[in-house]
Amino acid sequence: MSGDVWFAVLPDGAAGVAAARLLCPWTTDSVTHDSGRPWLLGSWPEGHVTVGVAGARRVAVIGRCPVTADTLSARMGRLRGIGDVERVAQGLPGSFHLVVSAEGSVLARGSASGVRRLFHTRVAGVTVAADRSDRLAVLTGASPDERLLAAHLLTSPLPYPLDDRCVWQGVRALPSYDSLLLDAEGRATTRRWWTPPEPQLGWRQGVPAVRDALTAAVGSCTAGGGTVSADLSGGMDSTSLCFLAAREQSGIRSAFAEGRLLTMRWRSLDPDNDDEDWAARAVSRLPGAEHITPPRDQWPLWYGGLTSLTDATAPAIPTDEPGPWVRDSARMAALADLMTGRGSRLHLMGGGADELFTTLPPHLHDHVRRHPLAAFARIRTQRAAQHWPLGQLLRQLADRRTFGQWLTAWADGLTAPAPTAAAVVRSAPSTAWGVDLRMPPWATPDAVRAVQSLLREASETADTAEPLAAERGQHAALACVRTGGRGLRQLDQVTSARGLPHAGPFLDDAVIEAALAVRVSERSTPGRYKPVLAAAMRDIVPADVLGRQTKGEYSADFHTGLRHNRAALVGLFDGSRLAHAGLIDDAAIRAALLGVHPTPEALRSFSSTLGSEIWLRSCRGSTRPPSTAIAEGAP
């Protein structure tokens, strides 16, 4: 199925019927409450929504999950009340929304990773929820929130704690760890459904759970047979998924249905990138799969095809918020066409593994306090290998700022000069709560003040002034997982519109829980690359393939794409919508693009700015529904 995939959730009351009428012009699929009133409205492919029924109660699993209606019905029959909903989903693999209708109330939640999100707003006097914020914005005639657009100049997706904010005025994003409860009158409350695990397991204890969770996650992708495709870059992450998928598909072929695996790799323009060698080694061990590697001159460059996205006659961008994916839009289109042309119904990608199976610099801050002797031994080894300045490193490790204090300092430093690439190489890694992102040099003072106000508000608000975990390393890992989840969500929106949904098994909640339950100090070992993942994949991925210690580098692709598309990029900011909104200086961004030797570091924020500009242009007319928009309180 191509086209937008979406759903909305309505309360089980008479007032919800009026809101449902407004959604009908887009609706192709629906499910009712036991009362007969509309419950789920939207447009989705076959098998995307599975509903269980037990008396007057209903439960829907929406997304990727190989559960049957009968199993859901049996689980729902054992439900004691709507507050006991998580028992229905316990142990289910995959990535999905969970929605329940029982005793006149509705409960809905997404996934902890942010791959599955929910938004809500008041429509015709009741709260309506949906998995796409733009559907709700259309219902209320909402416009983009310029403060949030300014924040997207920092990076997209937004970092924590701004990531639970919605770019549409009047539309609220449900925090990833919360569920939404609607009563029959359409009133809404929230409750926490997910809590991050404590990292208490040794790696030997944790590896079996990681192996089981990742195997089940990939199994949820291949369940039912058919053709699935997967990235095979040559890195450990995508390679692990390919071997798991091949094993699952082999079992499917011998059991009840035909299964087929396609692998996809695009070649870097850098002749020194060793991804190709490692991918070839993996391919030789996967004889049952079809391997596709388009020639370099037949694969789109970065920043290609942007003219079609800004054409006045082109359809709106298929994402509900800005994102840097537009840099790769031509490649995404080529990937979707290539894979669907060979019959793929789902594409697997390896995002999220870096966050789960490596240790980020803030972990050192925690390790020093938990196990000082072991920590200093490890730091001595890493410092000798990477030449970290001792004084700078000790200052980082001695930092005692709370998360709220760090947010305030981040707000104050938004316009500080970003360190040069050479300075980064010579410096010790930051062990702060997160990355001190800078506003790009083309951001206006108004844009800077807008983002500063958002960060300062977050530092003073009870929920957002708290970190995601008590220790910096676990907080940083969770924040990066959420960023990866939101990025995959956008990617899936783009490719699903072309008939190729995306899956990121590493970002399934069960995999996240298993990986982050391993003690931080044991997720990474000097001299070993992703040791927990490597141990979990033992006897599934050949040992010589798991032995890679390097990672591909793609600056050559950046420079080539920029050189070939520079004129189009400069022209795109003529008549800039962001400049019209007072958020960027269009002359400054054109000057940056026309610089003698722009580097990836100098233009680090460019992809986010580009994504915001193109997204804002695509909003033309998209906030007008097929019928008249009805705001809060309208009859």
N, C-alpha and C positions, 0 to 999 in steps of 0.2 A: 504494500500500500504506500503510495506517495501522497504528499500533502501534509498539512499540519496534523499532528496527533495531540489531542488534548482532552481534558475532562473537567467538569465542574461538579461540585457537591452542594446539594440543597438540603435545608432542614425539612423535617417531617411535619410541616404545618401548613395551614391554608395560605399564609403569607408567602411561603416559598414558591407557590404556583405562579404568582405574578412575576417573580424573578425568572422563573423557568421560561416564561413566554418570551422574554428578551433574548434568551440564548437559542431559541428554536431556529432562527435563520441560519445558524452555523451547524446545527446538530444533525448528525447522521445516525447516532447510536444513543440508546438510553436504557436505564434500569430504574425500576420504581421501588419505593418503599412498600412494605406490606400493605399500607393504607391505600396504595394505588397512586399516591402523589409522586411526582418526579424526584428521584434521588440522585442519580448520576446521569449527566447529559454530556455529550461531546462527540468526538470523532476518533475512532481507534481501529486498528487492524484486528482481524480475527485472532483470538487467543490472547489478546493483550489484557483483557479483563476476565477474571474468573470469579464467579459468585457462588457462595455457599448459603444455604437456607436452612434454618432450624425454627420451625413454627413461624412466629411473626418477626424473627430476627434475620438480618441479612449481613453478610460480610463479603467484601470485595478485595481481592488482591489484584493490583493494577501495575503491570510491568512485566519484568522477566522473573518468572517463578514457575517451576514445573509441578505445582500443586493442582490436584483435580477438584472439581466442584464437590464431589462426594466427600473427599477428605476435609475440605473446608466446612461442609455441612456437619460432619461428625464432630469436628472441633468446636463449632459454634454451639452445638447441642449441649456441650459440657460447660459452656460459659456461665459463670455465676452472675455476672452483671457487666455493664459497659466499662466499669473500672478495671475489669479483669481481661481486657482485650489482648494484651501482649501474649497471653497464653495461646491464643489462636495462631499467632505468627511464630511461636517459639520453634526454633530448629528449621524453619523454612529457608532454603537457599535462594540466592538471587538478589535482585535489586528491585524494589517495588514500593508503591504506596499501599497503605492499609486503611480501609474505610469500613466502618460498622454502623448499622442502623438497628437500634434496639430500644424498646420501651419509649418511643417517641423522641429519643436523642440520637445524635450522630457524632461519631468520633472519627477523626481523620488525621493521618500523619504521613510524613515522607520518610526519607532515610537519613541516618546520622551523617553520612558523607556529603549530603547536599546534591547528589545526583538526582534524587527525587525531592522536589520542593513543593510547598504549598503556599498560596497567597490568599488573602481574604479582604473583603470590603463590604460595605453596606450597600445593598441594592434593593429598592422598593421596600425599605423598612426592615430588611432581614440581612443577616450575614451570609454571604455566598463565598465559597472557597473554590479555588481552581489550581491546576498545576502550571498554568501559564498566566503571568501577571498581565499580559497585554489583553487577554480576553476580558478581564475585569476592568481594565482601563477603558476599553471600548464601551462597556456597559454604563460607566459613570461619566464618560466624556473627559477622562483625566488627561492631563498633559505631563510630560516628563518633569521631574524634580531637578531643577538646575543645580542644587547643592550636591545631589548624588551624581549628576553628570560631571561636575567638577572633580568629585572623588574618583571617578573612572579615568581621569587623566593620570592618576597615580599608577594604577594598574587595573587590569580586568582579568578575571573576576576580582571584586573588591576583597581586601584582606580583612581578617577579624580585627576589631569587632564591628566593622562596617558591613560585613557580608550578609547580615540579617536585615538589611534595609532594602527597600524596593525603590526602583528608579521612577516609578509612577506615583504622582501625587494622590494621596488618599487610599492607595492600595498598600496593605501591610504584608510583609513577608513573615511567615511563621518560622520562628527559630528552629533550626534543624533538630534540636534535641527535644522539642515540644510537640504535643499533639493538640489539635483543635477540637473543642467540644461545643456542639450546637444544640440548644434546646428547641422545642417545638415552635417557640416564638421567634426563633432566629437570633437569639442572644448568644454571644460567644465567650468562652473562657478557654484558657490554655492550661496544660499540665505537662510536667516532664515525663517523657517515656524512655529516654536513653541516658545512661551515664557512662562516661569513658571508663575503661578498665584500669585497675591499678597495675603498674608494671612490676609484678612480684614473682614471675616464673623464671627459672633458669632456662637456658636455651634448650637443654635436653628435654625438659618438661614441656616447653612451648612448641617445639618443632612438630610433634604429631598433630596438634590442633591446627597449626598453620597448614600443614599438608592436607588434612581432612577438609578444612574450610575452603582452600583454594581449589581442591579437586571438585567439591560440591558446587562452587561458584562457576567453574568452567562447565561442569555437567549441566547446570541450569541453562547454559547457552546452547549446548548440543542436544538437549532433551528433545525427543520427537523426531530426530533425524533431519534430513534435508541438508542443504549446503550452507556451511558457515565459512567465513573468511577471517583472516587474522593478519595483523602486522607481523613481519619477521625481519626486524632491523639487524639482528645479529647480537643485540644486547641480551642480558640474562632474563630480563622481564618478559619481553615479547616471545623469546625462545621458550621459556617455561610454559607460557600459555599455549603455544603451538604444539608442544609435545603432550601436554595434558589433553588438548582438544583432539589430537590424533588418536590418543589412547581411548578417549570417550567415544569418538566416532567409530573406532574399530569394534568396541563393544556393542554399539548400536547396530552395526551391520550384521553382526552375528546373532543378535537377539530378535529384533522385530522390524527394523526399518533401515532404509539405505541412508548412510551418512557420508558426507564428502567434505574435505577440508581444502580450502584455497589459502595460500600464503601470499602476502604482498610485500614487496620491498622496493622503495625508490632509491636510486643511487645518488650518493652525495657528489657534488661537483669537486670536492677536495680529494685529490689522488692519494693523500696520506691517510684518509679516513679508513680505519681497518674494519668497519662494520661489514663490508662486503666479504672479507675473508671469513669472518665468524659466521655470517649468515650462510655462506656456502658450506661450511662445515656442518651446520644444523640441517640444511637441505639434504645433504647426503645421507642423513640418518632418518629422513622422513619420506621414504619412497612412496608411501600411499597417498601423499598429498600432491596437489597441483601447485606449482610455484610460479609466480608471476613477477617479473622484474622488467618494467618498461625501460627502453633505452633512455639515456639522459636527455637526448634532444627531442624526445616525445613526451616529456613530463613537464607540466607547467612550472614556471619559476615562482619564487616568493613574490608577492605583490602584483602578480599578474591577474588579468581579468577584472580589474576594479572598475573599469569604465561601465561594464554591464550592470554592476551593482548600483551605480548612481544614475543610470539612464532614467529619464522621467517616466518611461513606459514600462520599466521593469517592475516585477512584483516586489512587495515589501520584503525586507530582510526577515528570514524565518526564525529570528530569536527575539525573546521578549525583553532582553536587556543588552547593553553594549558588550562587546567582547573583542579581543585581539585576533580572533579566528579569521577575520577578513584577510589577514596577510596570506593565509593558506587557502582562500576560498576557491581558487581555480583548481588547486590540488584536491580539495574535498570533492568538488564536482566530478573531477576525473576519476577519483577513487570510487565514488558511488556508481558512476556509469560503468566502470570497468568490472566491478564486483557484481552488481545486479545483472549485468549482461551475461555473466557466467553462472547466474542462479543463486548468488548468496542472499540469504535472508537476514543475516546478522554479521557484524564485523567486530572482532575483538581487538582491543588495544591495551598496551601494558602500562598506562599511566597509573601512578599511585605507589608503585613499588619502591621508588627512591625514598619516599616519605616514611614508608613502613619498615624498610630493611636496612637503612643506613642511619647513622647518628648525626644529627645536626649540631652545629657548634654550641648552642645553648645546653646541650647535654653535658658538656664539660663543666659548666657552672654547677650543675646538680651533682655530678660525679665527685667533684672535689669535696663537697659537703658530706656526701654519704660515705665515700671510701677514699679518704685523702691520700693514703700511701699508694694505692693502686692507681688513683687518678693521676698523681704526679709522675708515676712511672710511665703511664701512657702518654701524658702530655710531653714528657721529655723525648720520647721516641718520635712523636709527631712533629714536635718543634724542630728537632734535628733534621728531619726529612724535608720540612717545608719552610724552614728558616724564619719562624715567627719571632718578631722582636720581643724579648723577655719582658721589658717594662710595660709595654702596651698590653701584653697578654695578662700580666698580673693585675693591671687596672681593670681589665674586663672581668676577670674572675672575682675581684673584690667588690664589684658593683652590687648593691643591695636594694636597688629601687624596686618598689612594688609595680605591678602591672599598670595601675592607674597613674603612678608617677612617670612611668616610661611613656604612656600615651601622651601625657602633657608635654614631656620633653620632645617627643616626636612632632607634635603640633608646632612647637616653637622652632623646630629645625627644618621645617618643610622647604624653606628656600635656601638652606645652606648649600654651598657648592658640593656636588657629588664628587667622591674621590675618583681620581683618574685610574685607568686600568693598571698603570705601573704602580700606583700607590696601593691598590688592592692586592697586587702580587706581593708587595713588601710588608703588608700589614698582618697583624694577628686577626683571626676571625672574630666577629662580634658574638658574644655570648648573651646578648640582651634578649628580651622577651620576643622580639621579632626584628624584621628588617626595617630600618629607618628610611622608608621610601621618600624621595624628594619630588616635589612638583617639577614638571618639565620647564625649561627656560622660557617656553612660549606661553605658559599659563599667565593669565592676568592677575593683578593684585586682588581683584574681586574673587576670582576662582580660589586663590590661596586662602583668603579669609573664610570662604565657604567651607573648605576642607578643615581648616583649623577649628572652626566652630563645631563641626561634626565630631572631631576627635576629642575636643574638650568636653562636649556634652557626654560622649561615651565614657570619659574618665570620671565623670561625676554621677553616672547612673548606676544604680546598684547592680543590675545584671551585667552590663557591658564593661563595668570597671573591674570585673573579676576575670581572671584567666580561665582558659578551658581546662587546665589542670594545675595542681598546686606547684609543680616543678616546671622550670622553663623548658626543658627538653621535651617533655611529654606535651606541654602546651604547644610548642612550636610544631611538633609532629602532627597534632590534631588540626592546627590551623592550616598547615600545608595540605593535609588530606581534604579539608573542606574546600580549599582553593582548587585542588584537583577535581573534586566532585562537581563543583560548579562549572569548571571548564569542560568536563565530559558532558554535562547536561547541555551546554550550548552546542558542542560538537554534534551531539545526538539530535538536537533540534534541526540543525542544518542538514545532516545527511538523511535523517528520517524523512524530511520533506522531499528527498530524491529517492526514497524507497529503500534506504540502507541504514537501519538502526545501528547504533554503536553500543558496545558493552565494554566495561572496564572491570573485570573480575577482581582486581586488587582493591577496588573501591567499594566492593560489597561489604555491608556492615559486619557480617560474620568474619570475613578475612581481616578487617580492621581490628575487631575485638581480639582475635587470636594473635595477631602480630604485635599489637601494642600491650598485650599482657606479659610479654617477655621483658625481662629487666633491661633497662636502657643500656647499661654497660656491656651487655652481652649481644646486643643487636649488631654491633660492629667490633671487629678485632683488627688491630694493626696487622697489615700484610694479608688480610683476607677480605674479599669483596662480598658483601651481603651474605654473611655466613649462615644466617637463619634460613633464608630462602634457598641457598645452595643445599643445606642439609635436608630441607623439606622436599626438594626435587630429586634427591638421590635415588637412583634406580628408575627414575622417570625420564630425566634428561641425562644423556651420556656424560660421564665425568669430564672428558676432555672439552666438551662444549660448555660445561659449567665452570671451567677453569679460567674464563676471561677475567682480566683485571683492569681493562681499559674501557673507555667510553668515547663514542664518536663525537666529533666537533664539527660545527656547521657554519662557521663564519664565512667560508667561501660561498655558500649558497646565499647568505645574506648580501654580500657585496655584489654578486652577479645579479641577483634579483633587483637590487636597488639600482644598479647601473642601467639595466634594461628598461626599468619602469619609472625612472626618476622624473621624466617630463610629465607623465600621467599623474604621478603623486603630487608634484608641484601644482599642476593645474587643478587637481581635486580641491585644493584649499582656496581657489578663487571663489569668492562668494560663500565662504565657509559659514555653516550654520552655527558652529561653536563660536566663531568670532562674532556673529550677529547676536548670540546670547551673552556676549561679554566674557567668555571663558578663556579664549586664547587670542593671542596676537598672530594673525595669519601671516603677516610679513616675517615674523620671527621664525615660524615653523618652515616657511619656504626657504629662508636663509640657512636654516640648519640642514635642510635637504640638499641645498646647493653647495654646502661646504666642500672644501677640497678633498678631504678624506674622512667622511663621516664613518664612525665606528659603531659596532653594535652597542657599546657602552654609551656613546654620545646620543644614540637614538633609542635607548632602552625603553623610553616611554612612548615612542612614536607609534608602535602598534596599537597601544591602548587609545591614543588620541585618534588614530585613523579609524579604529573600530567605532569610537563614539561619534565621529563625524558621519560616517556612512550610516550608522544606525539612526542617528537623528534625522538624516535626510529621508530614510525609509519610513519615518513616522508620518510622512505627508498623507493626510486623509485616513490614516489607520486608526485614529481615535474616533471615527464616526462609524457607528454600527449600521447594518442594513436597515434597521428601523431606528426610531428616535431614541437617543440615550436617555436613561432615567437615573437621576441621582438619588441620594439618600432621602427617604421620606416621601418620594413621589408615589401617587396612587397606582 
